[in-house]
Amino acid sequence: MAENEIQGFAGFDVDKMKDAVGAVLDSKDEVGSAVNFVRDHGDELIDLVGKLPELLASTAKALTDAANDVGDAADFLTGGKKTDRGVNALAGVAAEALDACRDELGSAKGLLETVGKAFDSLPIPDGGIGDRIGQTATRFDAVGDRLADVAGQLRKVGTAVDSAGKGLSRTAAKLEAGGSALNKFSS
């Protein structure tokens, strides 16, 4: 049969067919190794294929369970479905309490300064009580500044934890999607 007759038969291209046969012959060692592997391990491969749906279902369940756990952690951190306040909100409340304490210390400082000045103005020997009260009032400023620093740090931690919680929430969604995708193959 002439080459052009073969080409016309069912649209075969003899050159492409020669290239394909040549590629197989060039890879005969690899093809032979694959055939030998299947021959030697055929039963195990069939067993694996039979167990594949169960393995996929188990993996899908593990991903879904992980998604639920990560989602719960994210909700705790951000104040999601199961909690009314996240860590950021709680840190904000604590920071506000520290700010209120600082304000109260400022008021107490003013009161102590007034008392100290009053003692200083009395014509009695007070043994320096007025000065000591004034020094105590000055220390209230330092304590108030520390409270302000702690409040600021709490706010930063709250923001960072909230951001981490949102990242965990995104991770939970990805795990859930992966579990759902694998579950489709297990049925």
Backbone bond lengths (Angstrom), bond angles and torsions (degrees), N, CA, C in turn:
res aa  C-N    CA-C-N  psi(-1)  N-CA   C-N-CA  omega(-1)  CA-C   N-CA-C  phi
1 M - - - 1.444 - - 1.521 107.22 -
2 A 1.265 116.41 134.72 1.465 121.24 -177.67 1.526 109.22 -74.74
3 E 1.342 114.36 153.01 1.468 120.35 -177.27 1.525 111.87 -60.19
4 N 1.341 117.49 -38.91 1.468 119.20 -179.45 1.522 111.47 -69.95
5 E 1.344 118.42 -24.90 1.461 120.42 175.82 1.529 110.31 -71.12
6 I 1.356 116.28 -38.32 1.465 120.26 178.41 1.525 109.14 -66.05
7 Q 1.324 116.17 -40.20 1.458 119.75 -179.90 1.523 111.22 -61.15
8 G 1.295 116.21 -38.11 1.451 119.30 -178.65 1.503 112.82 -73.00
9 F 1.339 117.59 -23.50 1.449 121.86 -177.76 1.522 110.62 -72.64
10 A 1.305 117.52 112.28 1.468 125.38 177.41 1.521 112.75 56.84
11 G 1.308 118.82 21.39 1.458 121.94 174.52 1.518 114.55 75.35
12 F 1.340 118.09 20.47 1.464 119.78 178.43 1.508 110.64 -71.32
13 D 1.304 114.66 141.14 1.461 121.42 174.59 1.520 106.10 -106.82
14 V 1.316 117.04 111.66 1.459 122.06 -175.34 1.525 110.95 -60.43
15 D 1.314 118.23 -38.51 1.469 120.41 -179.90 1.531 111.16 -63.59
16 K 1.301 115.65 -42.81 1.475 118.67 178.18 1.525 110.36 -65.57
17 M 1.330 116.45 -38.14 1.455 120.50 179.46 1.533 109.52 -65.16
18 K 1.314 117.82 -41.78 1.469 121.35 177.73 1.531 110.01 -62.17
19 D 1.327 116.60 -42.21 1.463 120.10 178.93 1.529 110.96 -61.91
20 A 1.318 117.25 -42.01 1.469 121.18 -179.53 1.525 110.40 -65.09
21 V 1.323 117.34 -45.74 1.467 121.28 178.85 1.524 109.52 -63.27
22 G 1.325 117.18 -41.35 1.469 121.12 177.85 1.528 111.35 -61.65
23 A 1.328 117.36 -41.28 1.466 120.90 179.33 1.526 110.41 -64.10
24 V 1.328 117.10 -40.13 1.461 120.41 178.21 1.520 110.10 -65.57
25 L 1.341 116.38 -43.86 1.464 119.44 179.74 1.529 111.63 -65.47
26 D 1.335 116.22 -36.08 1.467 119.60 177.69 1.528 111.45 -67.70
27 S 1.309 117.59 -25.15 1.463 122.24 -177.85 1.518 111.52 -106.82
28 K 1.337 117.53 20.75 1.461 119.33 -173.38 1.529 113.08 -62.31
29 D 1.343 117.44 -30.49 1.473 118.45 177.52 1.530 110.65 -64.94
30 E 1.355 115.82 -45.52 1.456 119.92 179.15 1.529 111.05 -65.81
31 V 1.332 116.36 -42.95 1.463 120.51 178.69 1.520 109.82 -62.46
32 G 1.327 116.07 -43.03 1.464 120.88 178.41 1.520 111.19 -62.07
33 S 1.320 116.64 -41.97 1.465 120.17 178.30 1.520 111.07 -62.96
34 A 1.334 115.80 -40.99 1.469 119.34 179.33 1.519 110.37 -65.59
35 V 1.323 117.36 -43.24 1.468 121.13 178.92 1.531 109.73 -62.47
36 N 1.334 116.52 -44.12 1.473 119.98 178.89 1.525 111.06 -62.61
37 F 1.336 117.28 -40.61 1.466 120.58 178.84 1.525 110.63 -61.36
38 V 1.345 115.93 -45.68 1.467 119.75 179.69 1.533 109.70 -64.33
39 R 1.332 117.09 -40.14 1.463 120.72 179.19 1.534 110.26 -63.23
40 D 1.354 117.00 -44.22 1.462 121.30 -176.40 1.531 113.17 -75.79
41 H 1.334 117.04 -29.00 1.463 120.60 -173.69 1.528 112.78 -122.25
42 G 1.287 117.35 21.57 1.465 121.63 -176.52 1.519 113.14 -57.61
43 D 1.334 116.55 -43.96 1.468 119.43 -178.79 1.523 111.23 -63.25
44 E 1.336 115.94 -41.46 1.469 119.25 179.35 1.531 111.05 -66.45
45 L 1.334 116.16 -38.35 1.469 119.30 178.39 1.523 110.87 -65.04
46 I 1.309 116.94 -40.85 1.467 120.73 178.66 1.524 109.69 -66.02
47 D 1.338 116.46 -40.77 1.470 120.69 177.03 1.532 110.14 -62.05
48 L 1.339 116.89 -43.18 1.466 120.80 179.04 1.523 111.00 -63.33
49 V 1.305 116.62 -44.35 1.473 120.15 179.07 1.522 110.01 -62.20
50 G 1.334 117.28 -37.16 1.464 120.47 177.74 1.526 112.32 -67.08
51 K 1.322 116.88 -32.67 1.463 120.95 -178.96 1.531 112.52 -88.56
52 L 1.309 116.89 -10.72 1.460 120.27 -175.39 1.528 113.26 -55.91
53 P 1.333 120.94 -45.25 1.474 119.20 178.06 1.534 112.35 -58.99
54 E 1.330 116.90 -40.35 1.462 120.34 179.10 1.536 110.56 -65.95
55 L 1.331 116.70 -42.14 1.464 120.78 178.07 1.522 111.12 -63.31
56 L 1.320 116.47 -42.23 1.467 120.30 179.24 1.532 110.69 -65.99
57 A 1.333 116.87 -40.51 1.465 120.21 178.67 1.528 110.59 -64.29
58 S 1.334 116.80 -41.62 1.463 120.95 178.83 1.529 110.94 -64.00
59 T 1.322 116.27 -42.56 1.460 120.89 178.50 1.523 110.58 -66.36
60 A 1.323 116.75 -40.65 1.469 120.79 178.41 1.528 110.50 -62.42
61 K 1.332 117.02 -41.49 1.464 120.27 178.60 1.521 110.65 -65.69
62 A 1.326 117.06 -41.67 1.471 120.36 179.09 1.531 110.28 -62.54
63 L 1.317 117.75 -41.36 1.466 120.65 178.13 1.527 111.09 -65.58
64 T 1.316 116.51 -41.39 1.465 120.03 179.09 1.527 110.82 -65.49
65 D 1.342 116.71 -42.63 1.471 120.08 177.08 1.530 110.74 -62.14
66 A 1.333 116.16 -42.70 1.467 120.26 178.12 1.528 110.06 -62.82
67 A 1.314 116.44 -39.98 1.468 120.38 178.61 1.521 110.42 -61.37
68 N 1.327 116.78 -41.89 1.474 120.44 178.59 1.528 111.24 -63.91
69 D 1.338 116.58 -44.16 1.465 120.09 179.69 1.527 111.55 -64.44
70 V 1.317 116.18 -45.03 1.469 120.59 179.53 1.531 109.41 -65.34
71 G 1.318 116.52 -39.33 1.465 120.53 177.70 1.520 112.18 -62.74
72 D 1.343 116.34 -40.82 1.469 119.99 177.37 1.530 110.80 -63.37
73 A 1.332 116.38 -42.40 1.474 119.88 178.32 1.529 110.22 -63.27
74 A 1.321 116.23 -41.82 1.469 120.33 178.81 1.525 110.59 -63.29
75 D 1.324 116.64 -42.34 1.468 120.38 178.31 1.522 111.19 -61.89
76 F 1.338 116.44 -41.06 1.462 119.51 178.50 1.532 110.33 -61.89
77 L 1.323 115.74 -43.83 1.465 119.39 -176.53 1.524 112.47 -71.58
78 T 1.328 116.80 -36.87 1.464 119.64 -174.08 1.513 113.69 -100.96
79 G 1.334 117.48 -11.19 1.464 119.94 -176.64 1.508 110.38 83.29
80 G 1.316 116.24 50.14 1.460 121.16 -177.44 1.508 113.30 -84.72
81 K 1.322 115.29 -145.19 1.462 124.04 -170.49 1.536 114.76 -55.27
82 K 1.326 116.74 -43.81 1.466 119.66 -171.16 1.526 113.77 -95.59
83 T 1.316 117.74 -5.93 1.464 120.62 179.48 1.518 108.81 -129.15
84 D 1.330 115.57 149.02 1.462 117.79 -177.96 1.526 112.21 -87.30
85 R 1.323 117.67 -23.92 1.462 120.73 179.54 1.511 109.55 -134.88
86 G 1.309 115.34 139.67 1.452 120.15 174.29 1.512 110.42 -91.14
87 V 1.315 114.53 176.31 1.462 120.78 -179.55 1.527 110.52 -59.78
88 N 1.317 117.50 -38.16 1.466 120.72 179.69 1.532 110.49 -60.44
89 A 1.313 116.70 -44.64 1.468 119.92 179.44 1.528 110.77 -65.36
90 L 1.338 116.32 -41.94 1.462 119.48 178.95 1.527 111.34 -65.50
91 A 1.328 116.48 -39.93 1.469 119.69 176.93 1.526 109.89 -64.05
92 G 1.319 116.83 -35.92 1.462 120.83 177.40 1.525 111.43 -64.64
93 V 1.324 115.91 -41.99 1.476 119.71 178.36 1.530 109.59 -63.53
94 A 1.340 116.94 -44.25 1.467 120.03 179.12 1.527 110.72 -63.10
95 A 1.328 116.35 -41.17 1.471 119.93 179.07 1.530 110.54 -63.79
96 E 1.326 116.31 -40.20 1.471 119.40 177.60 1.529 110.92 -63.80
97 A 1.338 116.72 -37.66 1.466 120.09 177.82 1.531 110.18 -64.13
98 L 1.330 116.10 -40.52 1.469 119.43 177.64 1.524 110.92 -65.97
99 D 1.331 116.22 -38.23 1.473 119.35 176.34 1.529 110.52 -62.41
100 A 1.328 116.13 -40.42 1.472 119.97 178.47 1.528 110.30 -64.53
101 C 1.343 116.66 -40.59 1.466 120.08 176.90 1.533 110.38 -61.57
102 R 1.317 115.27 -41.36 1.470 118.79 179.28 1.528 110.20 -62.43
103 D 1.331 116.03 -43.36 1.471 119.31 178.01 1.531 110.69 -60.11
104 E 1.327 116.28 -43.01 1.466 120.11 179.45 1.529 111.02 -64.67
105 L 1.329 115.91 -39.39 1.466 118.70 176.30 1.532 110.88 -62.34
106 G 1.333 116.06 -38.00 1.465 120.22 177.00 1.524 110.97 -62.02
107 S 1.323 116.02 -41.56 1.474 119.81 177.39 1.519 110.68 -65.50
108 A 1.338 115.88 -43.86 1.469 120.01 179.28 1.524 110.15 -63.86
109 K 1.316 116.83 -36.92 1.465 120.50 177.95 1.530 109.92 -60.70
110 G 1.317 115.45 -47.45 1.471 119.74 178.75 1.515 111.69 -58.72
111 L 1.322 116.01 -42.11 1.466 120.55 178.85 1.529 110.65 -63.97
112 L 1.332 116.95 -45.53 1.467 120.57 179.42 1.535 111.52 -63.08
113 E 1.315 115.83 -40.31 1.477 118.77 178.17 1.530 110.25 -61.34
114 T 1.315 115.95 -41.51 1.469 120.30 178.48 1.526 110.76 -63.70
115 V 1.337 116.62 -44.10 1.461 120.75 178.79 1.531 109.97 -63.90
116 G 1.326 116.63 -43.48 1.461 120.24 179.71 1.517 111.91 -61.40
117 K 1.312 117.55 -42.70 1.473 121.50 178.43 1.533 109.94 -65.82
118 A 1.310 115.46 -36.48 1.470 119.10 178.94 1.524 110.34 -64.82
119 F 1.328 116.45 -42.53 1.467 119.60 177.05 1.522 110.74 -63.76
120 D 1.330 116.18 -40.13 1.472 119.68 -179.97 1.535 111.36 -63.09
121 S 1.313 116.71 -31.54 1.467 119.35 -176.32 1.532 113.20 -84.85
122 L 1.308 116.69 -11.04 1.475 119.40 179.68 1.529 109.90 -73.48
123 P 1.335 115.98 141.32 1.455 119.47 -179.63 1.536 112.14 -83.71
124 I 1.337 116.73 41.13 1.468 119.75 179.16 1.525 108.50 -123.20
125 P 1.301 116.44 152.63 1.464 118.24 175.17 1.542 108.30 -75.43
126 D 1.308 115.59 110.91 1.471 118.99 -176.10 1.527 112.36 -104.23
127 G 1.319 116.84 1.50 1.466 120.17 178.90 1.516 113.07 65.87
128 G 1.306 118.57 25.16 1.468 121.70 177.62 1.518 113.95 82.10
129 I 1.325 117.01 18.89 1.475 120.28 179.72 1.523 110.26 -59.97
130 G 1.297 117.21 -41.71 1.466 120.33 -179.64 1.514 111.99 -59.52
131 D 1.350 117.00 -42.51 1.474 120.10 178.48 1.527 111.19 -65.19
132 R 1.329 116.19 -42.52 1.469 119.52 -179.77 1.533 110.89 -64.20
133 I 1.284 116.45 -38.95 1.474 119.35 176.96 1.526 109.31 -64.65
134 G 1.301 117.71 -40.77 1.466 121.49 177.64 1.526 111.90 -63.27
135 Q 1.346 116.65 -39.63 1.468 120.46 177.58 1.527 110.93 -65.85
136 T 1.314 115.84 -39.19 1.471 119.70 176.51 1.523 110.08 -61.92
137 A 1.297 116.28 -42.78 1.464 120.86 178.64 1.523 110.54 -60.34
138 T 1.328 117.45 -39.24 1.461 121.40 178.78 1.527 110.95 -65.00
139 R 1.330 116.83 -37.28 1.477 119.68 177.99 1.534 110.75 -65.22
140 F 1.300 117.98 -28.28 1.465 120.80 176.84 1.523 110.30 -59.19
141 D 1.331 117.49 -34.62 1.468 120.74 177.18 1.525 110.64 -62.34
142 A 1.343 115.58 -45.30 1.470 119.53 -179.47 1.524 110.91 -62.89
143 V 1.331 116.28 -42.44 1.469 120.04 177.94 1.529 109.68 -64.48
144 G 1.307 117.07 -41.69 1.465 120.74 178.31 1.519 111.89 -62.01
145 D 1.334 116.47 -39.65 1.474 119.88 177.22 1.523 110.99 -64.02
146 R 1.325 117.31 -40.04 1.471 120.64 177.22 1.528 110.80 -64.06
147 L 1.320 115.72 -41.57 1.469 119.15 177.58 1.527 110.24 -61.29
148 A 1.320 117.03 -40.24 1.469 120.56 178.41 1.525 110.45 -64.25
149 D 1.350 117.19 -39.53 1.478 120.48 177.14 1.527 110.82 -62.56
150 V 1.324 115.95 -45.70 1.469 119.95 -179.88 1.527 110.30 -63.47
151 A 1.322 116.68 -41.51 1.470 119.81 178.72 1.527 110.26 -61.57
152 G 1.326 116.43 -42.38 1.472 119.97 177.98 1.517 111.81 -63.03
153 Q 1.325 116.55 -41.83 1.469 120.55 178.09 1.524 111.22 -64.82
154 L 1.318 116.53 -39.97 1.470 119.89 177.15 1.522 111.30 -60.16
155 R 1.313 116.05 -42.08 1.471 119.72 178.81 1.530 110.68 -63.39
156 K 1.332 116.98 -41.38 1.470 120.34 178.86 1.525 111.01 -64.87
157 V 1.338 115.62 -44.04 1.469 119.49 178.77 1.529 109.81 -62.20
158 G 1.327 116.17 -43.11 1.470 119.81 178.67 1.513 111.64 -59.08
159 T 1.319 117.02 -42.77 1.472 121.16 178.89 1.527 110.61 -65.02
160 A 1.338 116.57 -44.40 1.467 120.13 179.97 1.523 111.58 -64.14
161 V 1.322 116.88 -42.69 1.470 120.63 179.36 1.527 110.07 -65.89
162 D 1.310 117.58 -39.17 1.462 121.37 177.40 1.526 110.23 -61.64
163 S 1.325 116.16 -42.98 1.468 120.49 178.45 1.530 110.81 -63.26
164 A 1.334 116.34 -43.00 1.466 120.00 177.40 1.528 110.56 -63.22
165 G 1.317 116.90 -40.08 1.467 120.63 178.05 1.523 111.87 -61.92
166 K 1.325 116.10 -40.18 1.473 119.24 177.62 1.521 110.58 -65.95
167 G 1.333 117.05 -36.97 1.467 120.30 175.04 1.515 111.32 -63.57
168 L 1.334 116.74 -41.37 1.460 120.19 176.70 1.526 111.12 -63.57
169 S 1.304 116.67 -36.46 1.463 120.69 178.34 1.534 110.45 -63.04
170 R 1.326 116.28 -42.03 1.475 119.86 177.33 1.528 110.28 -65.39
171 T 1.332 116.77 -39.40 1.464 120.70 178.33 1.526 110.35 -63.96
172 A 1.323 116.88 -40.70 1.470 120.35 178.14 1.520 110.63 -59.95
173 A 1.317 116.81 -41.91 1.468 120.40 179.68 1.530 110.47 -63.62
174 K 1.331 116.75 -39.49 1.474 119.99 179.10 1.527 111.11 -68.13
175 L 1.326 116.95 -40.45 1.463 119.61 177.25 1.523 110.75 -63.37
176 E 1.318 116.22 -41.78 1.469 120.84 178.58 1.529 110.40 -61.56
177 A 1.320 116.44 -44.05 1.471 120.52 179.17 1.529 110.52 -63.56
178 G 1.340 117.18 -41.22 1.464 120.34 177.78 1.514 111.63 -63.70
179 G 1.330 116.60 -42.50 1.462 120.23 177.96 1.522 111.85 -62.93
180 S 1.322 116.38 -41.50 1.475 120.33 178.55 1.524 111.08 -64.49
181 A 1.322 116.04 -41.81 1.472 119.95 179.98 1.530 110.67 -63.65
182 L 1.318 116.86 -44.57 1.476 119.76 179.37 1.524 110.76 -67.29
183 N 1.302 117.42 -35.35 1.456 121.38 -179.23 1.524 111.19 -62.04
184 K 1.314 117.75 -31.39 1.480 120.99 177.94 1.518 111.46 -63.63
185 F 1.341 117.08 -31.29 1.466 121.11 -179.44 1.526 112.58 -83.62
186 S 1.312 116.72 -13.16 1.476 119.24 -175.22 1.521 112.29 -89.66
187 S 1.304 117.44 -10.47 1.464 119.45 -177.47 1.505 111.91 -82.41
